[in-house]
Amino acid sequence: MVIALMGARVYSDGIEILLDRHLRRGGRDAREWQLAQMDFNGHFHMGERSPDRLRWGLALGDGQHLLVDEAFGMRMDQDSSDEGPAPHTVRPTGGGGNGGGDEYVMHDGLWLHPLPPEGPLEIVVKWPAFGVAESRVVLDAGRIRALAASVRPLWP
Protein backbone atom coordinates (compact mmCIF):
# COMPACT_ATOMS: atom_id res chain seq x y z
CA MET A 1 0.00 0.00 0.00
CA VAL A 2 1.25 3.44 -0.95
CA ILE A 3 -0.54 6.77 -0.56
CA ALA A 4 1.08 9.65 -2.44
CA LEU A 5 0.49 13.37 -2.75
CA MET A 6 0.54 13.88 -6.52
CA GLY A 7 0.03 17.61 -6.70
CA ALA A 8 -2.28 20.51 -6.09
CA ARG A 9 -4.38 22.73 -8.31
CA VAL A 10 -4.39 26.27 -6.98
CA TYR A 11 -7.39 28.47 -7.78
CA SER A 12 -8.18 32.03 -6.75
CA ASP A 13 -10.64 30.82 -4.10
CA GLY A 14 -9.36 27.40 -3.03
CA ILE A 15 -7.07 24.46 -3.65
CA GLU A 16 -7.65 20.94 -4.93
CA ILE A 17 -5.26 18.42 -3.39
CA LEU A 18 -4.57 15.42 -5.64
CA LEU A 19 -3.77 12.06 -4.01
CA ASP A 20 -3.20 8.54 -5.33
CA ARG A 21 -3.55 5.23 -3.50
CA HIS A 22 -1.78 2.12 -4.79
CA LEU A 23 -2.46 -1.41 -3.56
CA ARG A 24 -0.58 -4.59 -4.51
CA ARG A 25 -2.05 -8.04 -4.19
CA GLY A 26 0.99 -9.61 -2.58
CA GLY A 27 0.25 -13.09 -1.26
CA ARG A 28 -3.54 -12.69 -1.02
CA ASP A 29 -5.62 -15.53 -2.43
CA ALA A 30 -8.53 -14.72 -4.79
CA ARG A 31 -11.08 -14.14 -1.99
CA GLU A 32 -8.70 -12.07 0.14
CA TRP A 33 -7.82 -9.98 -2.93
CA GLN A 34 -11.51 -9.37 -3.71
CA LEU A 35 -12.19 -8.27 -0.12
CA ALA A 36 -9.07 -6.07 -0.09
CA GLN A 37 -10.24 -4.35 -3.28
CA MET A 38 -13.68 -3.75 -1.73
CA ASP A 39 -12.05 -2.16 1.34
CA PHE A 40 -9.71 -0.19 -0.89
CA ASN A 41 -12.68 1.20 -2.86
CA GLY A 42 -14.53 2.18 0.31
CA HIS A 43 -17.34 -0.36 0.05
CA PHE A 44 -19.04 -1.36 3.27
CA HIS A 45 -19.08 -4.97 4.45
CA MET A 46 -22.70 -5.95 5.10
CA GLY A 47 -23.65 -2.32 5.65
CA GLU A 48 -21.08 -1.83 8.42
CA ARG A 49 -18.46 0.92 8.55
CA SER A 50 -15.14 -0.40 9.72
CA PRO A 51 -13.34 1.45 12.51
CA ASP A 52 -10.21 0.75 10.43
CA ARG A 53 -11.51 2.70 7.40
CA LEU A 54 -9.65 5.35 5.42
CA ARG A 55 -9.74 8.84 6.98
CA TRP A 56 -8.48 12.09 5.43
CA GLY A 57 -7.95 15.31 7.31
CA LEU A 58 -6.44 18.77 7.02
CA ALA A 59 -4.86 20.86 9.78
CA LEU A 60 -4.68 24.56 8.93
CA GLY A 61 -2.21 27.13 10.20
CA ASP A 62 -4.89 28.91 12.26
CA GLY A 63 -5.75 25.79 14.24
CA GLN A 64 -8.75 24.55 12.24
CA HIS A 65 -9.04 20.79 11.77
CA LEU A 66 -11.17 19.45 8.91
CA LEU A 67 -12.04 15.77 8.54
CA VAL A 68 -13.47 13.73 5.66
CA ASP A 69 -14.52 10.53 7.40
CA GLU A 70 -17.10 8.75 5.27
CA ALA A 71 -16.84 6.45 2.29
CA PHE A 72 -17.06 8.48 -0.91
CA GLY A 73 -17.22 11.71 1.13
CA MET A 74 -20.91 11.36 1.94
CA ARG A 75 -20.45 13.48 5.05
CA MET A 76 -17.99 16.11 6.20
CA ASP A 77 -17.23 16.63 9.89
CA GLN A 78 -15.69 19.93 10.84
CA ASP A 79 -13.95 20.86 14.08
CA SER A 80 -13.22 24.57 13.82
CA SER A 81 -11.52 26.50 16.57
CA ASP A 82 -11.79 29.69 14.49
CA GLU A 83 -15.08 31.58 14.56
CA GLY A 84 -13.83 33.98 11.87
CA PRO A 85 -15.81 35.24 8.89
CA ALA A 86 -14.85 32.47 6.44
CA PRO A 87 -14.81 29.00 7.97
CA HIS A 88 -13.04 26.48 5.79
CA THR A 89 -14.63 23.39 4.31
CA VAL A 90 -13.12 20.32 2.68
CA ARG A 91 -14.96 18.03 0.28
CA PRO A 92 -13.95 15.14 -1.95
CA THR A 93 -13.83 16.12 -5.63
CA GLY A 94 -14.41 12.64 -6.93
CA GLY A 95 -11.83 10.45 -8.48
CA GLY A 96 -11.74 6.95 -9.73
CA GLY A 97 -9.60 3.94 -10.02
CA ASN A 98 -8.80 0.74 -11.79
CA GLY A 99 -6.83 -2.39 -11.36
CA GLY A 100 -6.45 -6.01 -12.18
CA GLY A 101 -5.14 -9.26 -10.83
CA ASP A 102 -2.08 -7.85 -9.08
CA GLU A 103 -2.57 -4.16 -8.35
CA TYR A 104 -5.20 -1.49 -7.88
CA VAL A 105 -4.97 2.32 -8.06
CA MET A 106 -7.40 4.96 -6.80
CA HIS A 107 -7.23 8.70 -7.56
CA ASP A 108 -8.65 11.06 -4.95
CA GLY A 109 -9.10 14.81 -4.72
CA LEU A 110 -9.88 17.06 -1.79
CA TRP A 111 -11.25 20.58 -2.38
CA LEU A 112 -10.34 23.09 0.35
CA HIS A 113 -12.31 26.36 0.32
CA PRO A 114 -11.44 29.15 0.79
CA LEU A 115 -7.66 29.32 0.43
CA PRO A 116 -5.82 28.12 3.53
CA PRO A 117 -4.54 30.73 5.98
CA GLU A 118 -0.83 31.50 6.20
CA GLY A 119 1.27 28.86 7.92
CA PRO A 120 1.47 25.11 7.55
CA LEU A 121 -1.18 23.15 5.69
CA GLU A 122 -1.02 19.56 6.94
CA ILE A 123 -2.58 16.76 4.92
CA VAL A 124 -3.29 13.87 7.27
CA VAL A 125 -4.23 10.30 6.40
CA LYS A 126 -4.90 7.22 8.51
CA TRP A 127 -5.95 3.76 7.33
CA PRO A 128 -5.45 1.05 9.93
CA ALA A 129 -7.04 -1.65 7.74
CA PHE A 130 -4.03 -1.39 5.43
CA GLY A 131 -1.39 -0.73 8.08
CA VAL A 132 -1.21 3.02 7.46
CA ALA A 133 -0.67 4.80 10.77
CA GLU A 134 -1.52 8.49 10.99
CA SER A 135 0.79 10.17 8.48
CA ARG A 136 1.25 13.81 7.47
CA VAL A 137 2.60 15.88 4.65
CA VAL A 138 3.11 19.58 5.35
CA LEU A 139 2.75 22.25 2.67
CA ASP A 140 3.51 25.97 2.97
CA ALA A 141 0.15 27.73 2.69
CA GLY A 142 1.94 31.05 2.18
CA ARG A 143 3.35 29.76 -1.11
CA ILE A 144 -0.09 28.46 -2.10
CA ARG A 145 -1.62 31.89 -1.40
CA ALA A 146 1.14 33.56 -3.46
CA LEU A 147 0.34 31.25 -6.39
CA ALA A 148 -3.37 32.01 -6.03
CA ALA A 149 -2.63 35.73 -6.32
CA SER A 150 -1.27 35.10 -9.83
CA VAL A 151 -4.26 33.07 -11.05
CA ARG A 152 -5.94 34.49 -14.15
CA PRO A 153 -9.35 33.56 -15.61
CA LEU A 154 -9.28 31.11 -18.50
CA TRP A 155 -11.89 33.20 -20.32
CA PRO A 156 -14.05 36.25 -19.56
ROLO-126372 format. One record per residue: residue in one letter; x negated, y, z negated of N, C-alpha, C in turn. Coordinates in pm, 1 decimal, always signed. Layout:
% residues N
+-----+----------+----------+----------+----------+----------+----------+----------+----------+----------+
! res !   n.east !  n.north !     n.up !  ca.east ! ca.north !    ca.up !   c.east !  c.north !     c.up !
+-----+----------+----------+----------+----------+----------+----------+----------+----------+----------+
!   A !        X !        Y !        Z !        X !        Y !        Z !        X !        Y !        Z !
...
+-----+----------+----------+----------+----------+----------+----------+----------+----------+----------+
***
This chain:
% residues 156
+-----+----------+----------+----------+----------+----------+----------+----------+----------+----------+
! res !   n.east !  n.north !     n.up !  ca.east ! ca.north !    ca.up !   c.east !  c.north !     c.up !
+-----+----------+----------+----------+----------+----------+----------+----------+----------+----------+
!   M !    -84.8 !   -117.9 !     +0.0 !     +0.0 !     +0.0 !     +0.0 !    -88.6 !   +123.3 !     +0.0 !
!   V !    -57.0 !   +215.6 !    +89.5 !   -124.6 !   +344.5 !    +94.6 !    -17.9 !   +451.9 !   +112.5 !
!   I !    -29.6 !   +559.4 !    +36.9 !    +54.3 !   +677.3 !    +55.5 !    -40.6 !   +791.5 !    +86.7 !
!   A !    -15.0 !   +861.0 !   +199.7 !   -108.2 !   +964.7 !   +244.5 !    -35.2 !  +1094.0 !   +276.8 !
!   L !    -94.9 !  +1205.5 !   +234.8 !    -48.7 !  +1337.3 !   +275.4 !   -102.3 !  +1360.9 !   +415.5 !
!   M !    -13.3 !  +1375.6 !   +512.1 !    -54.0 !  +1387.8 !   +652.1 !    -66.3 !  +1532.9 !   +697.2 !
!   G !     +3.9 !  +1621.4 !   +630.1 !     -2.6 !  +1761.3 !   +670.0 !   +112.9 !  +1839.2 !   +610.8 !
!   A !   +120.5 !  +1963.7 !   +653.8 !   +228.1 !  +2051.3 !   +609.3 !   +262.8 !  +2145.8 !   +722.6 !
!   R !   +390.7 !  +2172.4 !   +736.5 !   +438.3 !  +2272.9 !   +831.0 !   +480.1 !  +2394.0 !   +750.3 !
!   V !   +413.9 !  +2505.8 !   +774.4 !   +439.5 !  +2626.9 !   +697.8 !   +531.5 !  +2717.1 !   +779.0 !
!   Y !   +641.9 !  +2757.4 !   +717.6 !   +739.5 !  +2847.0 !   +777.6 !   +741.5 !  +2976.4 !   +696.9 !
!   S !   +812.2 !  +3074.8 !   +745.3 !   +818.1 !  +3202.7 !   +674.7 !   +893.2 !  +3192.1 !   +542.6 !
!   D !   +980.6 !  +3092.2 !   +529.5 !  +1063.8 !  +3082.1 !   +409.7 !  +1049.2 !  +2950.8 !   +333.7 !
!   G !   +953.8 !  +2866.4 !   +372.5 !   +936.4 !  +2739.5 !   +303.0 !   +826.4 !  +2657.6 !   +366.6 !
!   I !   +811.2 !  +2536.2 !   +316.3 !   +707.1 !  +2446.5 !   +365.3 !   +762.8 !  +2304.5 !   +372.6 !
!   E !   +730.1 !  +2234.8 !   +479.9 !   +764.5 !  +2094.2 !   +492.7 !   +636.8 !  +2013.3 !   +471.2 !
!   I !   +639.6 !  +1926.5 !   +372.8 !   +525.6 !  +1842.4 !   +338.8 !   +546.4 !  +1707.9 !   +407.1 !
!   L !   +447.3 !  +1664.1 !   +484.2 !   +457.0 !  +1541.8 !   +564.2 !   +374.9 !  +1430.5 !   +498.9 !
!   L !   +440.3 !  +1318.4 !   +471.2 !   +377.2 !  +1206.2 !   +401.1 !   +401.9 !  +1076.2 !   +476.2 !
!   D !   +304.7 !   +987.3 !   +474.2 !   +319.9 !   +854.0 !   +532.9 !   +296.8 !   +748.6 !   +425.8 !
!   R !   +373.3 !   +640.0 !   +436.4 !   +355.4 !   +523.2 !   +350.1 !   +322.6 !   +404.1 !   +439.1 !
!   H !   +221.0 !   +329.2 !   +402.8 !   +178.1 !   +211.7 !   +479.1 !   +179.8 !    +90.6 !   +386.5 !
!   L !   +239.2 !    -18.0 !   +433.5 !   +246.5 !   -141.5 !   +356.1 !   +194.7 !   -256.5 !   +440.8 !
!   R !   +106.0 !   -337.0 !   +384.7 !    +58.1 !   -458.6 !   +451.2 !   +121.2 !   -580.5 !   +386.2 !
!   R !   +142.0 !   -681.9 !   +466.7 !   +204.9 !   -804.3 !   +419.2 !   +117.4 !   -878.3 !   +318.5 !
!   G !    -10.6 !   -885.5 !   +347.0 !    -98.9 !   -961.3 !   +258.3 !    -58.8 !  -1107.0 !   +255.7 !
!   G !    -56.1 !  -1167.6 !   +139.6 !    -25.2 !  -1309.4 !   +126.2 !   +121.4 !  -1340.0 !   +101.5 !
!   R !   +211.6 !  -1245.7 !   +127.0 !   +353.9 !  -1269.3 !   +101.9 !   +410.1 !  -1370.0 !   +202.0 !
!   D !   +492.1 !  -1463.2 !   +151.3 !   +561.7 !  -1553.3 !   +243.0 !   +676.0 !  -1476.1 !   +309.7 !
!   A !   +750.2 !  -1541.4 !   +398.8 !   +852.6 !  -1472.2 !   +478.6 !   +957.8 !  -1405.5 !   +390.4 !
!   R !  +1005.8 !  -1473.1 !   +287.0 !  +1108.3 !  -1414.4 !   +198.9 !  +1051.0 !  -1297.4 !   +118.8 !
!   E !   +933.5 !  -1314.6 !    +62.1 !   +869.8 !  -1206.9 !    -14.0 !   +846.2 !  -1083.7 !    +74.6 !
!   W !   +807.3 !  -1107.1 !   +200.2 !   +782.4 !   -997.7 !   +293.1 !   +912.5 !   -924.3 !   +324.5 !
!   Q !  +1021.4 !   -998.9 !   +344.5 !  +1151.2 !   -936.6 !   +371.1 !  +1194.6 !   -850.9 !   +251.7 !
!   L !  +1181.1 !   -902.9 !   +130.7 !  +1218.7 !   -827.3 !    +11.6 !  +1128.7 !   -704.8 !     -7.1 !
!   A !   +999.7 !   -720.2 !    +20.0 !   +906.9 !   -607.2 !     +8.5 !   +945.3 !   -496.9 !   +107.3 !
!   Q !   +983.2 !   -534.9 !   +229.0 !  +1024.3 !   -434.9 !   +327.8 !  +1152.2 !   -364.1 !   +284.5 !
!   M !  +1244.8 !   -437.2 !   +223.3 !  +1368.2 !   -374.7 !   +173.5 !  +1334.7 !   -272.8 !    +65.1 !
!   D !  +1247.1 !   -310.4 !    -29.3 !  +1205.2 !   -216.1 !   -133.9 !  +1135.3 !    -96.2 !    -71.8 !
!   F !  +1050.4 !   -122.4 !    +24.0 !   +971.4 !    -18.5 !    +89.5 !  +1061.0 !    +82.5 !   +161.3 !
!   N !  +1171.5 !    +34.3 !   +216.6 !  +1267.6 !   +120.3 !   +286.2 !  +1362.8 !   +191.8 !   +191.9 !
!   G !  +1365.5 !   +152.7 !    +65.0 !  +1453.5 !   +218.0 !    -31.2 !  +1589.8 !   +154.5 !    -43.0 !
!   H !  +1605.4 !    +32.2 !     +8.3 !  +1734.0 !    -36.4 !     -4.6 !  +1751.3 !    -86.8 !   -147.2 !
!   F !  +1874.2 !    -86.4 !   -193.4 !  +1904.2 !   -135.7 !   -327.0 !  +1920.4 !   -287.2 !   -321.9 !
!   H !  +1882.4 !   -353.1 !   -430.1 !  +1908.5 !   -496.5 !   -444.6 !  +2040.1 !   -513.6 !   -518.7 !
!   M !  +2138.4 !   -569.3 !   -451.7 !  +2269.6 !   -595.4 !   -510.1 !  +2326.4 !   -470.5 !   -577.0 !
!   G !  +2308.0 !   -355.0 !   -514.8 !  +2364.5 !   -231.5 !   -565.1 !  +2290.9 !   -170.2 !   -682.6 !
!   E !  +2182.6 !   -231.9 !   -725.9 !  +2108.2 !   -182.8 !   -842.3 !  +1989.7 !    -97.3 !   -799.9 !
!   R !  +1965.2 !     +9.2 !   -873.9 !  +1845.6 !    +91.9 !   -854.9 !  +1738.4 !    +39.5 !   -947.0 !
!   S !  +1624.5 !    +12.6 !   -892.9 !  +1514.3 !    -40.2 !   -972.0 !  +1447.3 !    +70.8 !  -1051.5 !
!   P !  +1411.1 !    +44.7 !  -1175.2 !  +1334.3 !   +144.7 !  -1250.5 !  +1193.0 !   +160.6 !  -1192.3 !
!   D !  +1153.7 !    +69.8 !  -1105.6 !  +1021.0 !    +74.6 !  -1042.8 !  +1024.4 !   +137.5 !   -904.3 !
!   R !  +1132.4 !   +211.9 !   -873.0 !  +1151.1 !   +269.7 !   -739.7 !  +1051.5 !   +382.6 !   -711.9 !
!   L !  +1045.8 !   +422.3 !   -586.3 !   +965.0 !   +535.5 !   -542.3 !  +1022.1 !   +664.9 !   -597.8 !
!   R !   +932.7 !   +751.5 !   -649.1 !   +973.8 !   +883.8 !   -697.9 !   +874.1 !   +987.3 !   -647.1 !
!   W !   +927.6 !  +1095.4 !   -589.3 !   +848.0 !  +1209.2 !   -543.4 !   +874.8 !  +1325.5 !   -635.3 !
!   G !   +774.6 !  +1410.2 !   -653.8 !   +794.7 !  +1531.3 !   -730.6 !   +697.6 !  +1639.8 !   -688.8 !
!   L !   +730.9 !  +1761.2 !   -725.6 !   +643.9 !  +1876.6 !   -702.0 !   +631.9 !  +1952.8 !   -833.3 !
!   A !   +509.9 !  +1997.3 !   -864.5 !   +486.1 !  +2086.0 !   -978.0 !   +433.4 !  +2216.8 !   -920.1 !
!   L !   +503.8 !  +2325.6 !   -948.4 !   +468.1 !  +2455.6 !   -893.5 !   +384.4 !  +2535.6 !   -992.5 !
!   G !   +311.9 !  +2632.4 !   -940.4 !   +221.2 !  +2713.5 !  -1019.8 !   +287.6 !  +2793.5 !  -1130.6 !
!   D !   +419.3 !  +2815.1 !  -1121.5 !   +488.7 !  +2891.1 !  -1225.5 !   +553.5 !  +2800.8 !  -1330.7 !
!   G !   +523.6 !  +2671.0 !  -1324.2 !   +575.1 !  +2578.6 !  -1424.5 !   +698.3 !  +2500.6 !  -1382.7 !
!   Q !   +757.7 !  +2530.4 !  -1268.9 !   +875.4 !  +2454.9 !  -1224.1 !   +834.0 !  +2312.8 !  -1186.2 !
!   H !   +923.3 !  +2218.0 !  -1216.3 !   +904.4 !  +2078.9 !  -1176.7 !  +1027.6 !  +2035.6 !  -1099.6 !
!   L !  +1007.6 !  +1986.9 !   -978.0 !  +1116.7 !  +1944.5 !   -891.3 !  +1099.8 !  +1796.3 !   -863.8 !
!   L !  +1210.0 !  +1721.7 !   -866.4 !  +1204.2 !  +1577.0 !   -853.8 !  +1305.0 !  +1527.7 !   -751.0 !
!   V !  +1258.7 !  +1445.2 !   -658.3 !  +1346.5 !  +1372.6 !   -566.4 !  +1342.5 !  +1229.2 !   -614.9 !
!   D !  +1454.3 !  +1181.1 !   -669.7 !  +1452.1 !  +1053.0 !   -740.4 !  +1566.3 !   +959.9 !   -699.3 !
!   E !  +1604.9 !   +964.7 !   -576.2 !  +1709.7 !   +874.7 !   -527.1 !  +1667.5 !   +820.3 !   -392.1 !
!   A !  +1711.7 !   +700.9 !   -360.9 !  +1683.9 !   +645.4 !   -229.0 !  +1741.9 !   +737.6 !   -123.3 !
!   F !  +1666.0 !   +765.1 !    -21.2 !  +1705.7 !   +848.1 !    +90.6 !  +1743.6 !   +989.6 !    +49.1 !
!   G !  +1699.6 !  +1033.4 !    -69.7 !  +1721.7 !  +1171.1 !   -112.6 !  +1867.3 !  +1205.3 !   -134.2 !
!   M !  +1948.4 !  +1110.1 !   -179.6 !  +2090.6 !  +1136.0 !   -194.2 !  +2119.6 !  +1234.9 !   -306.7 !
!   R !  +2023.5 !  +1256.4 !   -393.9 !  +2045.0 !  +1347.5 !   -505.4 !  +1913.2 !  +1417.1 !   -536.6 !
!   M !  +1919.7 !  +1538.5 !   -583.3 !  +1799.0 !  +1610.9 !   -620.2 !  +1815.4 !  +1658.9 !   -762.5 !
!   D !  +1724.4 !  +1616.3 !   -850.9 !  +1722.6 !  +1663.4 !   -988.6 !  +1623.5 !  +1777.5 !   -996.7 !
!   Q !  +1655.9 !  +1877.0 !  -1073.8 !  +1568.9 !  +1993.0 !  -1083.6 !  +1552.6 !  +2030.6 !  -1229.8 !
!   D !  +1427.5 !  +2041.2 !  -1273.4 !  +1395.4 !  +2085.8 !  -1407.7 !  +1318.9 !  +2215.2 !  -1392.0 !
!   S !  +1385.7 !  +2328.1 !  -1407.7 !  +1322.4 !  +2457.0 !  -1381.7 !  +1304.0 !  +2534.1 !  -1511.2 !
!   S !  +1178.9 !  +2568.6 !  -1540.0 !  +1152.3 !  +2650.1 !  -1657.4 !  +1156.5 !  +2798.0 !  -1622.3 !
!   D !  +1177.5 !  +2830.3 !  -1494.6 !  +1179.3 !  +2969.1 !  -1449.3 !  +1322.8 !  +3008.5 !  -1416.8 !
!   E !  +1372.9 !  +3109.5 !  -1482.9 !  +1508.3 !  +3157.9 !  -1456.4 !  +1505.4 !  +3276.2 !  -1361.2 !
!   G !  +1401.2 !  +3286.1 !  -1279.1 !  +1382.9 !  +3397.8 !  -1187.0 !  +1488.1 !  +3402.4 !  -1078.7 !
!   P !  +1477.8 !  +3499.8 !   -989.0 !  +1580.9 !  +3524.1 !   -888.9 !  +1589.3 !  +3416.8 !   -779.7 !
!   A !  +1483.5 !  +3342.7 !   -754.1 !  +1485.1 !  +3246.6 !   -643.7 !  +1436.4 !  +3110.1 !   -691.5 !
!   P !  +1524.9 !  +3032.1 !   -754.8 !  +1480.9 !  +2899.6 !   -796.7 !  +1445.9 !  +2815.4 !   -673.7 !
!   H !  +1348.6 !  +2731.1 !   -689.1 !  +1303.8 !  +2647.6 !   -578.7 !  +1386.9 !  +2520.0 !   -571.6 !
!   T !  +1398.6 !  +2467.6 !   -452.8 !  +1462.6 !  +2338.6 !   -430.9 !  +1370.3 !  +2254.7 !   -343.5 !
!   V !  +1384.1 !  +2124.4 !   -354.9 !  +1311.8 !  +2031.8 !   -267.8 !  +1411.4 !  +1927.7 !   -219.1 !
!   R !  +1404.5 !  +1899.1 !    -89.3 !  +1495.5 !  +1803.2 !    -27.9 !  +1419.3 !  +1720.0 !    +74.4 !
!   P !  +1454.9 !  +1593.6 !    +87.6 !  +1394.7 !  +1514.0 !   +194.8 !  +1437.7 !  +1569.0 !   +330.9 !
!   T !  +1349.8 !  +1564.4 !   +428.2 !  +1383.2 !  +1612.1 !   +562.7 !  +1409.9 !  +1497.5 !   +658.1 !
!   G !  +1419.9 !  +1379.1 !   +606.3 !  +1441.1 !  +1264.2 !   +693.0 !  +1311.2 !  +1191.3 !   +713.5 !
!   G !  +1302.0 !  +1124.9 !   +821.5 !  +1183.3 !  +1045.1 !   +848.5 !  +1226.0 !   +918.1 !   +917.3 !
!   G !  +1143.8 !   +822.5 !   +911.2 !  +1174.1 !   +695.1 !   +973.2 !  +1057.7 !   +602.4 !   +953.9 !
!   G !  +1067.1 !   +489.6 !  +1016.8 !   +959.9 !   +393.8 !  +1001.6 !   +976.2 !   +278.5 !  +1097.2 !
!   N !   +876.3 !   +194.3 !  +1097.6 !   +879.7 !    +74.1 !  +1179.1 !   +773.2 !    -21.5 !  +1130.2 !
!   G !   +781.1 !   -140.4 !  +1177.1 !   +682.7 !   -239.2 !  +1136.4 !   +707.0 !   -370.7 !  +1205.3 !
!   G !   +635.3 !   -468.7 !  +1157.9 !   +645.2 !   -600.6 !  +1217.6 !   +609.5 !   -707.4 !  +1117.3 !
!   G !   +545.0 !   -810.9 !  +1166.6 !   +514.1 !   -925.6 !  +1083.1 !   +406.6 !   -902.1 !   +979.7 !
!   D !   +321.0 !   -802.4 !   +998.8 !   +207.7 !   -785.3 !   +908.0 !   +196.5 !   -647.6 !   +842.8 !
!   E !   +265.7 !   -548.0 !   +896.2 !   +257.2 !   -415.7 !   +834.8 !   +384.5 !   -336.8 !   +860.5 !
!   Y !   +403.0 !   -234.0 !   +777.1 !   +520.4 !   -149.1 !   +788.3 !   +477.8 !     -7.1 !   +753.5 !
!   V !   +531.8 !    +91.3 !   +826.9 !   +497.1 !   +231.5 !   +805.6 !   +625.7 !   +312.3 !   +793.0 !
!   M !   +628.0 !   +403.2 !   +696.0 !   +739.7 !   +496.4 !   +679.9 !   +684.8 !   +637.8 !   +682.8 !
!   H !   +759.0 !   +728.5 !   +748.1 !   +722.8 !   +869.7 !   +755.7 !   +825.7 !   +947.2 !   +674.4 !
!   D !   +777.6 !  +1029.0 !   +582.7 !   +865.4 !  +1106.1 !   +495.0 !   +832.5 !  +1254.1 !   +505.1 !
!   G !   +931.8 !  +1337.3 !   +480.2 !   +910.4 !  +1480.9 !   +472.0 !   +984.9 !  +1536.6 !   +353.1 !
!   L !   +924.7 !  +1636.0 !   +289.0 !   +988.4 !  +1706.4 !   +178.8 !   +991.6 !  +1854.9 !   +213.3 !
!   W !  +1109.3 !  +1915.4 !   +208.3 !  +1125.4 !  +2058.1 !   +237.7 !  +1132.4 !  +2133.7 !   +105.8 !
!   L !  +1037.0 !  +2223.4 !    +83.8 !  +1034.5 !  +2308.6 !    -34.6 !  +1076.4 !  +2448.7 !     +6.9 !
!   H !  +1178.8 !  +2502.3 !    -62.2 !  +1230.5 !  +2635.6 !    -32.3 !  +1256.2 !  +2709.4 !   -161.9 !
!   P !  +1226.5 !  +2837.1 !   -171.8 !  +1144.0 !  +2914.9 !    -78.8 !   +997.1 !  +2875.4 !    -90.9 !
!   L !   +909.9 !  +2958.7 !    -35.2 !   +766.4 !  +2932.1 !    -43.2 !   +724.6 !  +2915.0 !   -188.5 !
!   P !   +625.8 !  +2830.4 !   -214.4 !   +581.9 !  +2811.7 !   -353.1 !   +515.9 !  +2938.5 !   -407.1 !
!   P !   +522.8 !  +2958.6 !   -538.3 !   +454.3 !  +3072.6 !   -597.8 !   +302.8 !  +3052.3 !   -592.8 !
!   E !   +229.2 !  +3159.3 !   -614.2 !    +83.0 !  +3150.1 !   -620.1 !    +41.7 !  +3043.7 !   -721.1 !
!   G !    -75.4 !  +2986.4 !   -699.2 !   -127.2 !  +2886.0 !   -791.7 !   -125.2 !  +2749.2 !   -728.7 !
!   P !   -143.7 !  +2647.0 !   -809.4 !   -146.9 !  +2511.2 !   -754.8 !     -7.0 !  +2462.9 !   -715.6 !
!   L !     -2.4 !  +2386.7 !   -610.0 !   +118.0 !  +2314.6 !   -569.2 !    +80.6 !  +2166.7 !   -576.4 !
!   E !   +135.3 !  +2096.7 !   -674.4 !   +102.3 !  +1955.7 !   -694.4 !   +210.6 !  +1867.6 !   -634.1 !
!   I !   +167.8 !  +1776.3 !   -548.7 !   +257.8 !  +1675.8 !   -491.9 !   +234.4 !  +1549.3 !   -574.4 !
!   V !   +340.8 !  +1499.0 !   -634.4 !   +329.2 !  +1387.1 !   -727.4 !   +410.0 !  +1269.9 !   -673.3 !
!   V !   +353.8 !  +1150.5 !   -681.6 !   +423.4 !  +1029.8 !   -640.2 !   +398.9 !   +921.2 !   -744.8 !
!   K !   +500.1 !   +836.0 !   -760.5 !   +490.3 !   +722.1 !   -850.9 !   +575.4 !   +610.1 !   -792.5 !
!   W !   +519.2 !   +489.6 !   -785.4 !   +594.8 !   +376.2 !   -732.6 !   +547.5 !   +247.4 !   -797.1 !
!   P !   +592.2 !   +222.9 !   -919.7 !   +545.5 !   +104.9 !   -993.2 !   +568.0 !    -27.8 !   -920.6 !
!   A !   +675.7 !    -39.1 !   -844.1 !   +703.6 !   -165.2 !   -774.2 !   +589.7 !   -206.8 !   -681.7 !
!   F !   +514.5 !   -110.0 !   -633.1 !   +403.4 !   -139.3 !   -543.4 !   +267.9 !   -106.9 !   -606.5 !
!   G !   +265.6 !    -94.8 !   -738.6 !   +139.4 !    -73.1 !   -807.7 !    +82.6 !    +67.0 !   -796.1 !
!   V !   +166.8 !   +163.7 !   -758.8 !   +120.5 !   +301.7 !   -745.8 !   +154.3 !   +376.1 !   -875.3 !
!   A !    +49.8 !   +400.7 !   -955.9 !    +66.6 !   +479.9 !  -1077.3 !    +87.9 !   +625.2 !  -1037.1 !
!   E !   +132.2 !   +707.1 !  -1131.5 !   +152.4 !   +848.6 !  -1098.9 !    +23.5 !   +905.5 !  -1040.7 !
!   S !    +35.0 !   +961.6 !   -920.7 !    -79.4 !  +1016.7 !   -848.0 !    -44.3 !  +1155.4 !   -799.0 !
!   R !   -146.3 !  +1241.3 !   -785.9 !   -124.8 !  +1381.1 !   -747.1 !   -224.6 !  +1424.5 !   -641.5 !
!   V !   -175.3 !  +1514.3 !   -556.9 !   -260.5 !  +1588.4 !   -464.5 !   -229.1 !  +1735.2 !   -490.8 !
!   V !   -331.8 !  +1817.4 !   -502.9 !   -311.5 !  +1958.0 !   -535.4 !   -347.9 !  +2043.8 !   -414.3 !
!   L !   -253.4 !  +2128.9 !   -374.4 !   -274.8 !  +2225.3 !   -266.6 !   -280.2 !  +2365.8 !   -326.2 !
!   D !   -342.2 !  +2456.5 !   -255.1 !   -350.8 !  +2596.9 !   -296.7 !   -232.7 !  +2672.3 !   -235.9 !
!   A !   -134.0 !  +2704.4 !   -318.8 !    -14.8 !  +2773.3 !   -269.0 !    -47.5 !  +2913.4 !   -218.9 !
!   G !   -152.8 !  +2974.1 !   -268.2 !   -194.1 !  +3105.1 !   -218.1 !   -230.9 !  +3098.4 !    -71.0 !
!   R !   -299.0 !  +2993.1 !    -30.8 !   -334.7 !  +2975.6 !   +110.7 !   -210.0 !  +2948.8 !   +194.2 !
!   I !   -116.2 !  +2873.8 !   +138.7 !     +9.1 !  +2846.3 !   +209.8 !    +85.1 !  +2977.3 !   +231.6 !
!   R !    +92.5 !  +3060.5 !   +128.8 !   +162.1 !  +3188.9 !   +140.3 !    +93.3 !  +3279.3 !   +242.4 !
!   A !    -40.4 !  +3275.5 !   +247.0 !   -114.2 !  +3355.7 !   +346.0 !    -81.5 !  +3308.9 !   +487.6 !
!   L !    -72.7 !  +3177.6 !   +507.2 !    -34.3 !  +3125.2 !   +638.8 !   +107.6 !  +3168.1 !   +675.2 !
!   A !   +197.6 !  +3163.2 !   +577.7 !   +336.9 !  +3200.7 !   +602.8 !   +348.1 !  +3346.4 !   +646.3 !
!   A !   +260.0 !  +3430.8 !   +595.8 !   +263.4 !  +3572.6 !   +632.4 !   +230.1 !  +3593.2 !   +779.9 !
!   S !   +163.7 !  +3497.3 !   +841.2 !   +126.9 !  +3510.3 !   +982.7 !   +223.2 !  +3437.5 !  +1076.7 !
!   V !   +327.7 !  +3378.8 !  +1022.5 !   +426.3 !  +3307.0 !  +1104.6 !   +500.7 !  +3404.7 !  +1193.8 !
!   R !   +519.6 !  +3368.1 !  +1318.3 !   +594.5 !  +3449.2 !  +1414.9 !   +710.0 !  +3366.1 !  +1470.7 !
!   P !   +820.8 !  +3430.5 !  +1502.6 !   +934.9 !  +3356.2 !  +1561.0 !   +895.8 !  +3292.3 !  +1695.1 !
!   L !   +951.6 !  +3176.2 !  +1721.2 !   +927.6 !  +3110.9 !  +1849.8 !   +997.6 !  +3183.8 !  +1963.1 !
!   W !  +1114.3 !  +3240.8 !  +1934.9 !  +1188.7 !  +3319.6 !  +2031.9 !  +1279.5 !  +3416.4 !  +1955.7 !
!   P !  +1319.0 !  +3525.4 !  +2024.2 !  +1404.7 !  +3625.1 !  +1955.6 !  +1544.7 !  +3572.0 !  +1930.0 !
+-----+----------+----------+----------+----------+----------+----------+----------+----------+----------+
***
